[in-house]
Amino acid sequence: MEFEIFIKDNFFLPENVDIKTNTAVIFRNTDDIKHTNRCKGHAYFPSLHLEAGASAVFKFDKPGRYEITEAGKGDMKVNYI
C-alpha cells in the first residue's frame, strides 16, 4: 500500500493524515528549492534531503503519531494505525 505526501510552498499536502501501519509513504518535493524533513521523537525516521522535484519513500512499520517537520516551516502530523 502507498500514500503520497506533497511538499509545496513550504507546506505538506495533506497536512494531517491517518494511514495504516506498513504503508509506504512517498514524499514528493514539488517546490523549486531543496527541503530537509525530520521527524520529532523517532530516531529511526531518516532525515529526508529532497532536491527540487525529487521524491523519497519511507515505510512506517511502527504504529504511533509522528510529527514531520521542515526546519521551522510547515509541520505535518501523521497518525499511523
Secondary structure as the mmCIF struct_conf table of DSSP 4:
data_model
#
loop_
_struct_conf.conf_type_id
_struct_conf.id
_struct_conf.beg_label_comp_id
_struct_conf.beg_label_asym_id
_struct_conf.beg_label_seq_id
_struct_conf.end_label_comp_id
_struct_conf.end_label_asym_id
_struct_conf.end_label_seq_id
STRN STRN1 GLU A 2 LYS A 8
TURN_TY1_P TURN_TY1_P1 ASP A 9 ASN A 10
STRN STRN2 PHE A 11 LEU A 13
BEND BEND1 PRO A 14 GLU A 15
STRN STRN3 ASN A 16 ILE A 19
TURN_TY1_P TURN_TY1_P2 THR A 21 ASN A 22
STRN STRN4 THR A 23 ASN A 29
BEND BEND2 ASP A 31 ILE A 33
STRN STRN5 HIS A 35 LYS A 40
TURN_TY1_P TURN_TY1_P3 GLY A 41 GLY A 41
TURN_TY1_P TURN_TY1_P4 ALA A 43 TYR A 44
BEND BEND3 PHE A 45 PHE A 45
HELX_LH_PP_P HELX_LH_PP_P1 PRO A 46 SER A 47
STRN STRN6 LEU A 48 LEU A 50
TURN_TY1_P TURN_TY1_P5 ALA A 52 GLY A 53
STRN STRN7 SER A 55 PHE A 60
BEND BEND4 LYS A 62 LYS A 62
STRN STRN8 GLY A 64 THR A 69
TURN_TY1_P TURN_TY1_P6 ALA A 71 GLY A 72
BEND BEND5 LYS A 73 LYS A 73
STRN STRN9 MET A 76 TYR A 80
#
